[in-house]
Amino acid sequence: MNIQSYLYNCPREYIDSIDPTFSIQIKDLVKKLPEAQDDKALIANVFWMLASNGWSFSELPESISNDPPSGLKVNF
């Protein structure tokens, strides 16, 4: 899996200028992602994994349920 595709091909230096741990967090997340059935499941997995790592979101995207997908190992 190509990590750069998750960062819209932004240079790592730019990403690191925003938060030095950002690229490491994304790499770790991608390594832990379970195989998803489709794009909707992948997006839900990424959302809940980021949320479980302390990321905050102003709203719940329309395609995301109020609870993490069953089987996704996240801790809050």
C-alpha positions as CSV (number, residue, x, y, z in Angstrom):
1,M,0.0,0.0,0.0
2,N,1.4,3.4,-1.0
3,I,1.4,5.8,2.0
4,Q,1.8,8.8,-0.3
5,S,-1.7,8.2,-1.8
6,Y,-3.2,8.9,1.6
7,L,-1.4,12.2,1.8
8,Y,-2.4,13.4,-1.7
9,N,1.3,13.1,-2.7
10,C,2.3,15.9,-0.4
11,P,6.0,15.9,0.3
12,R,6.9,14.5,3.8
13,E,8.6,17.7,4.7
14,Y,5.4,19.7,4.2
15,I,3.4,17.1,6.3
16,D,6.1,17.2,9.0
17,S,5.9,21.0,9.1
18,I,2.3,20.7,10.2
19,D,3.0,18.1,12.9
20,P,6.2,16.2,13.1
21,T,4.4,13.0,14.2
22,F,1.7,13.2,11.5
23,S,3.4,11.0,8.8
24,I,4.3,8.4,11.5
25,Q,0.7,8.3,12.7
26,I,-0.6,7.8,9.2
27,K,2.0,5.0,8.4
28,D,1.1,3.2,11.7
29,L,-2.6,3.5,10.9
30,V,-2.2,2.1,7.4
31,K,-0.2,-0.8,8.7
32,K,-3.0,-1.6,11.2
33,L,-5.9,-1.2,8.7
34,P,-8.0,-4.3,8.3
35,E,-8.9,-5.4,4.8
36,A,-12.1,-3.5,3.8
37,Q,-14.9,-4.8,1.6
38,D,-15.3,-1.5,-0.2
39,D,-14.4,2.2,-0.1
40,K,-17.2,3.0,2.4
41,A,-15.8,0.4,4.9
42,L,-12.2,1.7,4.3
43,I,-13.3,5.3,5.1
44,A,-15.2,4.2,8.2
45,N,-12.1,2.2,9.4
46,V,-9.8,5.2,8.9
47,F,-12.2,7.6,10.6
48,W,-12.6,5.4,13.7
49,M,-8.9,4.5,13.9
50,L,-8.0,8.2,13.8
51,A,-10.7,9.1,16.4
52,S,-9.3,6.3,18.7
53,N,-5.9,7.9,18.4
54,G,-7.2,11.2,19.8
55,W,-8.0,13.0,16.5
56,S,-11.0,15.3,16.7
57,F,-13.6,16.0,14.1
58,S,-16.2,18.8,13.9
59,E,-18.9,16.5,12.7
60,L,-19.5,12.9,11.8
61,P,-19.5,12.3,8.1
62,E,-22.8,11.2,6.6
63,S,-21.5,7.8,5.5
64,I,-20.1,7.0,9.0
65,S,-22.3,5.3,11.6
66,N,-22.4,6.4,15.3
67,D,-20.4,3.3,16.4
68,P,-17.2,1.8,15.1
69,P,-17.5,-1.1,12.6
70,S,-17.9,-4.5,14.4
71,G,-14.5,-6.2,14.5
72,L,-12.5,-3.0,14.3
73,K,-10.2,-3.0,17.3
74,V,-10.3,0.6,18.6
75,N,-10.0,1.9,22.2
76,F,-11.6,5.0,23.5
